[in-house]
Protein backbone atom coordinates (compact mmCIF):
# COMPACT_ATOMS: atom_id res chain seq x y z
CA UNK A 1 0.00 0.00 0.00
CA UNK A 2 1.00 3.58 -0.46
CA UNK A 3 1.79 5.52 2.70
CA UNK A 4 0.34 9.03 2.71
CA UNK A 5 3.87 10.40 3.22
CA UNK A 6 4.85 8.69 -0.03
CA UNK A 7 1.74 10.00 -1.77
CA UNK A 8 1.76 13.77 -1.19
CA UNK A 9 -0.45 14.43 -4.21
CA UNK A 10 -2.92 11.75 -3.06
CA UNK A 11 -2.85 9.81 -6.34
CA UNK A 12 -2.88 6.43 -4.58
CA UNK A 13 -5.71 7.41 -2.28
CA UNK A 14 -7.76 8.86 -5.12
CA UNK A 15 -7.12 5.73 -7.18
CA UNK A 16 -8.39 3.54 -4.35
CA UNK A 17 -11.48 5.73 -4.01
CA UNK A 18 -12.12 5.59 -7.76
CA UNK A 19 -11.82 1.79 -7.74
CA UNK A 20 -14.23 1.50 -4.81
CA UNK A 21 -16.78 3.76 -6.52
CA UNK A 22 -16.43 1.84 -9.78
CA UNK A 23 -17.11 -1.45 -8.01
CA UNK A 24 -20.09 0.07 -6.20
CA UNK A 25 -21.59 1.33 -9.47
CA UNK A 26 -21.25 -2.03 -11.19
CA UNK A 27 -24.75 -3.16 -12.26
CA UNK A 28 -24.16 -6.71 -10.99
CA UNK A 29 -23.13 -5.36 -7.58
CA UNK A 30 -26.18 -3.10 -7.43
CA UNK A 31 -28.48 -5.95 -8.46
CA UNK A 32 -26.97 -8.31 -5.89
CA UNK A 33 -27.15 -5.86 -2.98
CA UNK A 34 -30.15 -3.73 -4.01
CA UNK A 35 -31.25 -1.18 -1.39
CA UNK A 36 -28.06 -1.63 0.64
CA UNK A 37 -25.88 -0.58 -2.30
CA UNK A 38 -28.12 2.41 -2.98
CA UNK A 39 -27.83 3.55 0.64
CA UNK A 40 -24.15 4.42 0.39
CA UNK A 41 -23.43 8.07 -0.27
CA UNK A 42 -20.21 9.55 -1.72
CA UNK A 43 -18.96 10.63 1.70
CA UNK A 44 -19.33 7.02 2.94
CA UNK A 45 -16.83 5.85 0.34
CA UNK A 46 -14.49 8.71 1.19
CA UNK A 47 -14.78 7.83 4.89
CA UNK A 48 -14.00 4.18 4.18
CA UNK A 49 -10.87 5.01 2.18
CA UNK A 50 -9.77 7.53 4.83
CA UNK A 51 -10.10 4.83 7.51
CA UNK A 52 -8.11 2.32 5.52
CA UNK A 53 -5.44 4.90 4.74
CA UNK A 54 -5.18 6.13 8.32
CA UNK A 55 -4.67 2.67 9.78
CA UNK A 56 -2.84 0.88 6.96
CA UNK A 57 0.39 0.45 8.93
CA UNK A 58 -1.11 0.29 12.41
CA UNK A 59 -0.47 -3.10 14.01
CA UNK A 60 -3.32 -2.53 16.46
CA UNK A 61 -6.41 -2.96 14.27
CA UNK A 62 -8.84 -2.22 17.12
CA UNK A 63 -9.20 1.49 16.24
CA UNK A 64 -9.78 0.65 12.59
CA UNK A 65 -12.35 -2.00 13.48
CA UNK A 66 -14.15 0.31 15.92
CA UNK A 67 -14.41 3.16 13.39
CA UNK A 68 -15.42 0.74 10.64
CA UNK A 69 -18.22 -0.60 12.87
CA UNK A 70 -19.37 2.98 13.48
CA UNK A 71 -19.54 3.59 9.73
CA UNK A 72 -21.36 0.28 9.25
CA UNK A 73 -23.89 1.22 11.93
CA UNK A 74 -24.44 4.63 10.31
CA UNK A 75 -25.10 3.09 6.89
CA UNK A 76 -27.24 0.31 8.39
CA UNK A 77 -29.45 2.89 10.07
CA UNK A 78 -29.82 4.66 6.73
CA UNK A 79 -30.80 1.37 5.06
CA UNK A 80 -33.41 0.66 7.74
CA UNK A 81 -34.83 4.17 7.44
CA UNK A 82 -35.18 3.78 3.67
CA UNK A 83 -36.86 0.41 4.06
CA UNK A 84 -39.33 1.87 6.56
CA UNK A 85 -40.16 4.71 4.16
CA UNK A 86 -40.70 2.29 1.27
CA UNK A 87 -42.50 -0.35 3.36
LUMMITI-711238 format. One record per atom (N, C-alpha, C): x, y, z; atom name. Coordinates in steps of 0.001 Angstrom, whole numbers. Example, Ala and Ser with C-alpha at 12.3 -4.5 7.8 and 13.67 -1.06 7.14 Angstrom:
<atom><x>13190</x><y>-5690</y><z>7800</z><site>N</site></atom>
<atom><x>12300</x><y>-4500</y><z>7800</z><site>CA</site></atom>
<atom><x>13200</x><y>-3300</y><z>7800</z><site>C</site></atom>
<atom><x>12850</x><y>-2250</y><z>7080</z><site>N</site></atom>
<atom><x>13670</x><y>-1060</y><z>7140</z><site>CA</site></atom>
<atom><x>12900</x><y>30</y><z>7870</z><site>C</site></atom>
This chain:
<atom><x>832</x><y>-1190</y><z>0</z><site>N</site></atom>
<atom><x>0</x><y>0</y><z>0</z><site>CA</site></atom>
<atom><x>873</x><y>1247</y><z>0</z><site>C</site></atom>
<atom><x>288</x><y>2308</y><z>-403</z><site>N</site></atom>
<atom><x>997</x><y>3578</y><z>-455</z><site>CA</site></atom>
<atom><x>786</x><y>4324</y><z>846</z><site>C</site></atom>
<atom><x>1872</x><y>4712</y><z>1483</z><site>N</site></atom>
<atom><x>1794</x><y>5521</y><z>2699</z><site>CA</site></atom>
<atom><x>1503</x><y>6951</y><z>2276</z><site>C</site></atom>
<atom><x>699</x><y>7648</y><z>3052</z><site>N</site></atom>
<atom><x>338</x><y>9027</y><z>2713</z><site>CA</site></atom>
<atom><x>1580</x><y>9907</y><z>2587</z><site>C</site></atom>
<atom><x>2645</x><y>9602</y><z>3331</z><site>N</site></atom>
<atom><x>3865</x><y>10401</y><z>3215</z><site>CA</site></atom>
<atom><x>4563</x><y>10141</y><z>1893</z><site>C</site></atom>
<atom><x>4291</x><y>9002</y><z>1279</z><site>N</site></atom>
<atom><x>4850</x><y>8693</y><z>-34</z><site>CA</site></atom>
<atom><x>3884</x><y>9066</y><z>-1154</z><site>C</site></atom>
<atom><x>2795</x><y>9665</y><z>-801</z><site>N</site></atom>
<atom><x>1744</x><y>9997</y><z>-1767</z><site>CA</site></atom>
<atom><x>1247</x><y>11418</y><z>-1517</z><site>C</site></atom>
<atom><x>2152</x><y>12409</y><z>-1556</z><site>N</site></atom>
<atom><x>1759</x><y>13773</y><z>-1188</z><site>CA</site></atom>
<atom><x>669</x><y>14363</y><z>-2079</z><site>C</site></atom>
<atom><x>576</x><y>13896</y><z>-3302</z><site>N</site></atom>
<atom><x>-452</x><y>14429</y><z>-4206</z><site>CA</site></atom>
<atom><x>-1720</x><y>13585</y><z>-4175</z><site>C</site></atom>
<atom><x>-1746</x><y>12583</y><z>-3314</z><site>N</site></atom>
<atom><x>-2923</x><y>11754</y><z>-3059</z><site>CA</site></atom>
<atom><x>-3363</x><y>10898</y><z>-4249</z><site>C</site></atom>
<atom><x>-2459</x><y>10609</y><z>-5183</z><site>N</site></atom>
<atom><x>-2854</x><y>9811</y><z>-6343</z><site>CA</site></atom>
<atom><x>-3272</x><y>8401</y><z>-5941</z><site>C</site></atom>
<atom><x>-2537</x><y>7782</y><z>-5019</z><site>N</site></atom>
<atom><x>-2883</x><y>6427</y><z>-4580</z><site>CA</site></atom>
<atom><x>-4225</x><y>6384</y><z>-3888</z><site>C</site></atom>
<atom><x>-4455</x><y>7342</y><z>-3021</z><site>N</site></atom>
<atom><x>-5715</x><y>7406</y><z>-2278</z><site>CA</site></atom>
<atom><x>-6883</x><y>7668</y><z>-3219</z><site>C</site></atom>
<atom><x>-6695</x><y>8564</y><z>-4161</z><site>N</site></atom>
<atom><x>-7760</x><y>8863</y><z>-5123</z><site>CA</site></atom>
<atom><x>-8018</x><y>7674</y><z>-6035</z><site>C</site></atom>
<atom><x>-6956</x><y>6932</y><z>-6366</z><site>N</site></atom>
<atom><x>-7122</x><y>5726</y><z>-7177</z><site>CA</site></atom>
<atom><x>-7925</x><y>4665</y><z>-6445</z><site>C</site></atom>
<atom><x>-7643</x><y>4505</y><z>-5162</z><site>N</site></atom>
<atom><x>-8393</x><y>3538</y><z>-4350</z><site>CA</site></atom>
<atom><x>-9860</x><y>3944</y><z>-4258</z><site>C</site></atom>
<atom><x>-10110</x><y>5231</y><z>-4083</z><site>N</site></atom>
<atom><x>-11484</x><y>5729</y><z>-4008</z><site>CA</site></atom>
<atom><x>-12204</x><y>5519</y><z>-5338</z><site>C</site></atom>
<atom><x>-11519</x><y>5789</y><z>-6443</z><site>N</site></atom>
<atom><x>-12121</x><y>5591</y><z>-7761</z><site>CA</site></atom>
<atom><x>-12456</x><y>4117</y><z>-7992</z><site>C</site></atom>
<atom><x>-11568</x><y>3220</y><z>-7577</z><site>N</site></atom>
<atom><x>-11819</x><y>1786</y><z>-7741</z><site>CA</site></atom>
<atom><x>-13010</x><y>1335</y><z>-6900</z><site>C</site></atom>
<atom><x>-13107</x><y>1846</y><z>-5688</z><site>N</site></atom>
<atom><x>-14232</x><y>1501</y><z>-4812</z><site>CA</site></atom>
<atom><x>-15550</x><y>1989</y><z>-5413</z><site>C</site></atom>
<atom><x>-15557</x><y>3214</y><z>-5908</z><site>N</site></atom>
<atom><x>-16780</x><y>3757</y><z>-6515</z><site>CA</site></atom>
<atom><x>-17156</x><y>2991</y><z>-7777</z><site>C</site></atom>
<atom><x>-16152</x><y>2602</y><z>-8566</z><site>N</site></atom>
<atom><x>-16426</x><y>1843</y><z>-9783</z><site>CA</site></atom>
<atom><x>-17060</x><y>496</y><z>-9447</z><site>C</site></atom>
<atom><x>-16532</x><y>-169</y><z>-8432</z><site>N</site></atom>
<atom><x>-17106</x><y>-1454</y><z>-8012</z><site>CA</site></atom>
<atom><x>-18530</x><y>-1264</y><z>-7501</z><site>C</site></atom>
<atom><x>-18765</x><y>-188</y><z>-6763</z><site>N</site></atom>
<atom><x>-20093</x><y>73</y><z>-6198</z><site>CA</site></atom>
<atom><x>-21121</x><y>393</y><z>-7278</z><site>C</site></atom>
<atom><x>-20673</x><y>951</y><z>-8392</z><site>N</site></atom>
<atom><x>-21587</x><y>1333</y><z>-9467</z><site>CA</site></atom>
<atom><x>-21795</x><y>216</y><z>-10484</z><site>C</site></atom>
<atom><x>-21117</x><y>-900</y><z>-10285</z><site>N</site></atom>
<atom><x>-21254</x><y>-2032</y><z>-11186</z><site>CA</site></atom>
<atom><x>-22691</x><y>-2559</y><z>-11122</z><site>C</site></atom>
<atom><x>-23357</x><y>-2710</y><z>-12268</z><site>N</site></atom>
<atom><x>-24753</x><y>-3161</y><z>-12257</z><site>CA</site></atom>
<atom><x>-24959</x><y>-4497</y><z>-11534</z><site>C</site></atom>
<atom><x>-24023</x><y>-5416</y><z>-11670</z><site>N</site></atom>
<atom><x>-24161</x><y>-6707</y><z>-10987</z><site>CA</site></atom>
<atom><x>-24114</x><y>-6522</y><z>-9475</z><site>C</site></atom>
<atom><x>-23242</x><y>-5636</y><z>-9013</z><site>N</site></atom>
<atom><x>-23134</x><y>-5360</y><z>-7577</z><site>CA</site></atom>
<atom><x>-24424</x><y>-4718</y><z>-7074</z><site>C</site></atom>
<atom><x>-24954</x><y>-3773</y><z>-7833</z><site>N</site></atom>
<atom><x>-26185</x><y>-3098</y><z>-7430</z><site>CA</site></atom>
<atom><x>-27364</x><y>-4067</y><z>-7425</z><site>C</site></atom>
<atom><x>-27401</x><y>-4967</y><z>-8410</z><site>N</site></atom>
<atom><x>-28485</x><y>-5948</y><z>-8462</z><site>CA</site></atom>
<atom><x>-28389</x><y>-6916</y><z>-7283</z><site>C</site></atom>
<atom><x>-27174</x><y>-7338</y><z>-6970</z><site>N</site></atom>
<atom><x>-26971</x><y>-8308</y><z>-5892</z><site>CA</site></atom>
<atom><x>-27311</x><y>-7730</y><z>-4523</z><site>C</site></atom>
<atom><x>-26990</x><y>-6447</y><z>-4310</z><site>N</site></atom>
<atom><x>-27149</x><y>-5858</y><z>-2981</z><site>CA</site></atom>
<atom><x>-28287</x><y>-4847</y><z>-2885</z><site>C</site></atom>
<atom><x>-28950</x><y>-4558</y><z>-3978</z><site>N</site></atom>
<atom><x>-30149</x><y>-3728</y><z>-4007</z><site>CA</site></atom>
<atom><x>-30136</x><y>-2490</y><z>-3135</z><site>C</site></atom>
<atom><x>-31105</x><y>-2387</y><z>-2223</z><site>N</site></atom>
<atom><x>-31246</x><y>-1179</y><z>-1390</z><site>CA</site></atom>
<atom><x>-30003</x><y>-859</y><z>-562</z><site>C</site></atom>
<atom><x>-29275</x><y>-1880</y><z>-158</z><site>N</site></atom>
<atom><x>-28065</x><y>-1627</y><z>637</z><site>CA</site></atom>
<atom><x>-27040</x><y>-859</y><z>-189</z><site>C</site></atom>
<atom><x>-26847</x><y>-1262</y><z>-1442</z><site>N</site></atom>
<atom><x>-25884</x><y>-580</y><z>-2304</z><site>CA</site></atom>
<atom><x>-26313</x><y>860</y><z>-2576</z><site>C</site></atom>
<atom><x>-27608</x><y>1067</y><z>-2700</z><site>N</site></atom>
<atom><x>-28124</x><y>2409</y><z>-2977</z><site>CA</site></atom>
<atom><x>-28034</x><y>3324</y><z>-1761</z><site>C</site></atom>
<atom><x>-27853</x><y>2756</y><z>-592</z><site>N</site></atom>
<atom><x>-27827</x><y>3546</y><z>643</z><site>CA</site></atom>
<atom><x>-26487</x><y>4213</y><z>907</z><site>C</site></atom>
<atom><x>-25454</x><y>3777</y><z>220</z><site>N</site></atom>
<atom><x>-24151</x><y>4416</y><z>393</z><site>CA</site></atom>
<atom><x>-24138</x><y>5753</y><z>-326</z><site>C</site></atom>
<atom><x>-23563</x><y>6737</y><z>312</z><site>N</site></atom>
<atom><x>-23427</x><y>8071</y><z>-266</z><site>CA</site></atom>
<atom><x>-21948</x><y>8338</y><z>-521</z><site>C</site></atom>
<atom><x>-21623</x><y>9291</y><z>-1393</z><site>N</site></atom>
<atom><x>-20214</x><y>9552</y><z>-1722</z><site>CA</site></atom>
<atom><x>-19312</x><y>9739</y><z>-498</z><site>C</site></atom>
<atom><x>-19808</x><y>10411</y><z>524</z><site>N</site></atom>
<atom><x>-18958</x><y>10626</y><z>1701</z><site>CA</site></atom>
<atom><x>-18701</x><y>9324</y><z>2462</z><site>C</site></atom>
<atom><x>-19574</x><y>8319</y><z>2308</z><site>N</site></atom>
<atom><x>-19329</x><y>7020</y><z>2942</z><site>CA</site></atom>
<atom><x>-18096</x><y>6357</y><z>2327</z><site>C</site></atom>
<atom><x>-17995</x><y>6423</y><z>1011</z><site>N</site></atom>
<atom><x>-16833</x><y>5846</y><z>337</z><site>CA</site></atom>
<atom><x>-15561</x><y>6589</y><z>734</z><site>C</site></atom>
<atom><x>-15650</x><y>7910</y><z>794</z><site>N</site></atom>
<atom><x>-14494</x><y>8710</y><z>1194</z><site>CA</site></atom>
<atom><x>-14076</x><y>8376</y><z>2625</z><site>C</site></atom>
<atom><x>-15053</x><y>8190</y><z>3495</z><site>N</site></atom>
<atom><x>-14777</x><y>7834</y><z>4887</z><site>CA</site></atom>
<atom><x>-14100</x><y>6465</y><z>4965</z><site>C</site></atom>
<atom><x>-14572</x><y>5519</y><z>4186</z><site>N</site></atom>
<atom><x>-14004</x><y>4176</y><z>4175</z><site>CA</site></atom>
<atom><x>-12540</x><y>4192</y><z>3728</z><site>C</site></atom>
<atom><x>-12249</x><y>4913</y><z>2662</z><site>N</site></atom>
<atom><x>-10868</x><y>5011</y><z>2180</z><site>CA</site></atom>
<atom><x>-10007</x><y>5742</y><z>3201</z><site>C</site></atom>
<atom><x>-10540</x><y>6793</y><z>3808</z><site>N</site></atom>
<atom><x>-9774</x><y>7526</y><z>4827</z><site>CA</site></atom>
<atom><x>-9426</x><y>6616</y><z>6002</z><site>C</site></atom>
<atom><x>-10368</x><y>5777</y><z>6428</z><site>N</site></atom>
<atom><x>-10096</x><y>4834</y><z>7514</z><site>CA</site></atom>
<atom><x>-8989</x><y>3863</y><z>7132</z><site>C</site></atom>
<atom><x>-9118</x><y>3286</y><z>5966</z><site>N</site></atom>
<atom><x>-8110</x><y>2322</y><z>5519</z><site>CA</site></atom>
<atom><x>-6742</x><y>2977</y><z>5417</z><site>C</site></atom>
<atom><x>-6706</x><y>4194</y><z>4902</z><site>N</site></atom>
<atom><x>-5435</x><y>4902</y><z>4739</z><site>CA</site></atom>
<atom><x>-4831</x><y>5247</y><z>6095</z><site>C</site></atom>
<atom><x>-5660</x><y>5701</y><z>7006</z><site>N</site></atom>
<atom><x>-5178</x><y>6132</y><z>8318</z><site>CA</site></atom>
<atom><x>-4546</x><y>4983</y><z>9085</z><site>C</site></atom>
<atom><x>-5109</x><y>3793</y><z>8957</z><site>N</site></atom>
<atom><x>-4666</x><y>2671</y><z>9778</z><site>CA</site></atom>
<atom><x>-3900</x><y>1604</y><z>9000</z><site>C</site></atom>
<atom><x>-3448</x><y>1912</y><z>7788</z><site>N</site></atom>
<atom><x>-2837</x><y>883</y><z>6955</z><site>CA</site></atom>
<atom><x>-1581</x><y>260</y><z>7555</z><site>C</site></atom>
<atom><x>-830</x><y>999</y><z>8347</z><site>N</site></atom>
<atom><x>393</x><y>450</y><z>8933</z><site>CA</site></atom>
<atom><x>288</x><y>287</y><z>10443</z><site>C</site></atom>
<atom><x>-898</x><y>399</y><z>10975</z><site>N</site></atom>
<atom><x>-1106</x><y>291</y><z>12413</z><site>CA</site></atom>
<atom><x>-1277</x><y>-1186</y><z>12781</z><site>C</site></atom>
<atom><x>-380</x><y>-1693</y><z>13609</z><site>N</site></atom>
<atom><x>-466</x><y>-3099</y><z>14008</z><site>CA</site></atom>
<atom><x>-1689</x><y>-3375</y><z>14881</z><site>C</site></atom>
<atom><x>-2139</x><y>-2380</y><z>15603</z><site>N</site></atom>
<atom><x>-3321</x><y>-2530</y><z>16457</z><site>CA</site></atom>
<atom><x>-4550</x><y>-2168</y><z>15627</z><site>C</site></atom>
<atom><x>-5272</x><y>-3175</y><z>15168</z><site>N</site></atom>
<atom><x>-6412</x><y>-2956</y><z>14274</z><site>CA</site></atom>
<atom><x>-7678</x><y>-2579</y><z>15026</z><site>C</site></atom>
<atom><x>-7626</x><y>-2471</y><z>16352</z><site>N</site></atom>
<atom><x>-8842</x><y>-2216</y><z>17123</z><site>CA</site></atom>
<atom><x>-9461</x><y>-859</y><z>16793</z><site>C</site></atom>
<atom><x>-8654</x><y>173</y><z>16594</z><site>N</site></atom>
<atom><x>-9203</x><y>1493</y><z>16244</z><site>CA</site></atom>
<atom><x>-9881</x><y>1441</y><z>14880</z><site>C</site></atom>
<atom><x>-9211</x><y>788</y><z>13925</z><site>N</site></atom>
<atom><x>-9780</x><y>654</y><z>12587</z><site>CA</site></atom>
<atom><x>-11111</x><y>-87</y><z>12656</z><site>C</site></atom>
<atom><x>-11128</x><y>-1200</y><z>13380</z><site>N</site></atom>
<atom><x>-12350</x><y>-1996</y><z>13480</z><site>CA</site></atom>
<atom><x>-13469</x><y>-1215</y><z>14162</z><site>C</site></atom>
<atom><x>-13133</x><y>-469</y><z>15201</z><site>N</site></atom>
<atom><x>-14152</x><y>313</y><z>15916</z><site>CA</site></atom>
<atom><x>-14752</x><y>1374</y><z>14989</z><site>C</site></atom>
<atom><x>-13902</x><y>2105</y><z>14283</z><site>N</site></atom>
<atom><x>-14413</x><y>3155</y><z>13391</z><site>CA</site></atom>
<atom><x>-15149</x><y>2563</y><z>12201</z><site>C</site></atom>
<atom><x>-14712</x><y>1404</y><z>11736</z><site>N</site></atom>
<atom><x>-15418</x><y>737</y><z>10644</z><site>CA</site></atom>
<atom><x>-16804</x><y>283</y><z>11099</z><site>C</site></atom>
<atom><x>-16902</x><y>-225</y><z>12328</z><site>N</site></atom>
<atom><x>-18218</x><y>-604</y><z>12873</z><site>CA</site></atom>
<atom><x>-19131</x><y>612</y><z>12995</z><site>C</site></atom>
<atom><x>-18565</x><y>1759</y><z>13383</z><site>N</site></atom>
<atom><x>-19370</x><y>2982</y><z>13484</z><site>CA</site></atom>
<atom><x>-19916</x><y>3377</y><z>12118</z><site>C</site></atom>
<atom><x>-19080</x><y>3285</y><z>11088</z><site>N</site></atom>
<atom><x>-19536</x><y>3588</y><z>9730</z><site>CA</site></atom>
<atom><x>-20603</x><y>2583</y><z>9300</z><site>C</site></atom>
<atom><x>-20385</x><y>1320</y><z>9593</z><site>N</site></atom>
<atom><x>-21359</x><y>284</y><z>9250</z><site>CA</site></atom>
<atom><x>-22698</x><y>547</y><z>9932</z><site>C</site></atom>
<atom><x>-22656</x><y>926</y><z>11195</z><site>N</site></atom>
<atom><x>-23892</x><y>1220</y><z>11926</z><site>CA</site></atom>
<atom><x>-24618</x><y>2413</y><z>11310</z><site>C</site></atom>
<atom><x>-23861</x><y>3430</y><z>10930</z><site>N</site></atom>
<atom><x>-24443</x><y>4628</y><z>10309</z><site>CA</site></atom>
<atom><x>-25162</x><y>4259</y><z>9005</z><site>C</site></atom>
<atom><x>-24492</x><y>3484</y><z>8160</z><site>N</site></atom>
<atom><x>-25096</x><y>3093</y><z>6885</z><site>CA</site></atom>
<atom><x>-26266</x><y>2134</y><z>7122</z><site>C</site></atom>
<atom><x>-26139</x><y>1234</y><z>8080</z><site>N</site></atom>
<atom><x>-27237</x><y>306</y><z>8394</z><site>CA</site></atom>
<atom><x>-28485</x><y>1055</y><z>8834</z><site>C</site></atom>
<atom><x>-28303</x><y>2074</y><z>9644</z><site>N</site></atom>
<atom><x>-29449</x><y>2888</y><z>10070</z><site>CA</site></atom>
<atom><x>-30094</x><y>3585</y><z>8883</z><site>C</site></atom>
<atom><x>-29286</x><y>4028</y><z>7942</z><site>N</site></atom>
<atom><x>-29820</x><y>4665</y><z>6732</z><site>CA</site></atom>
<atom><x>-30606</x><y>3648</y><z>5910</z><site>C</site></atom>
<atom><x>-30101</x><y>2423</y><z>5808</z><site>N</site></atom>
<atom><x>-30801</x><y>1375</y><z>5064</z><site>CA</site></atom>
<atom><x>-32151</x><y>1082</y><z>5712</z><site>C</site></atom>
<atom><x>-32153</x><y>927</y><z>7029</z><site>N</site></atom>
<atom><x>-33409</x><y>656</y><z>7742</z><site>CA</site></atom>
<atom><x>-34412</x><y>1794</y><z>7571</z><site>C</site></atom>
<atom><x>-33938</x><y>3017</y><z>7620</z><site>N</site></atom>
<atom><x>-34825</x><y>4169</y><z>7444</z><site>CA</site></atom>
<atom><x>-35443</x><y>4166</y><z>6049</z><site>C</site></atom>
<atom><x>-34642</x><y>3829</y><z>5032</z><site>N</site></atom>
<atom><x>-35178</x><y>3775</y><z>3667</z><site>CA</site></atom>
<atom><x>-36203</x><y>2658</y><z>3519</z><site>C</site></atom>
<atom><x>-35915</x><y>1527</y><z>4136</z><site>N</site></atom>
<atom><x>-36862</x><y>408</y><z>4059</z><site>CA</site></atom>
<atom><x>-38178</x><y>750</y><z>4735</z><site>C</site></atom>
<atom><x>-38113</x><y>1464</y><z>5856</z><site>N</site></atom>
<atom><x>-39335</x><y>1872</y><z>6558</z><site>CA</site></atom>
<atom><x>-40146</x><y>2854</y><z>5716</z><site>C</site></atom>
<atom><x>-39460</x><y>3746</y><z>5013</z><site>N</site></atom>
<atom><x>-40162</x><y>4709</y><z>4160</z><site>CA</site></atom>
<atom><x>-40833</x><y>4012</y><z>2981</z><site>C</site></atom>
<atom><x>-40165</x><y>2995</y><z>2444</z><site>N</site></atom>
<atom><x>-40695</x><y>2294</y><z>1274</z><site>CA</site></atom>
<atom><x>-41657</x><y>1172</y><z>1647</z><site>C</site></atom>
<atom><x>-41683</x><y>798</y><z>2926</z><site>N</site></atom>
<atom><x>-42499</x><y>-350</y><z>3357</z><site>CA</site></atom>
<atom><x>-43819</x><y>62</y><z>3790</z><site>C</site></atom>
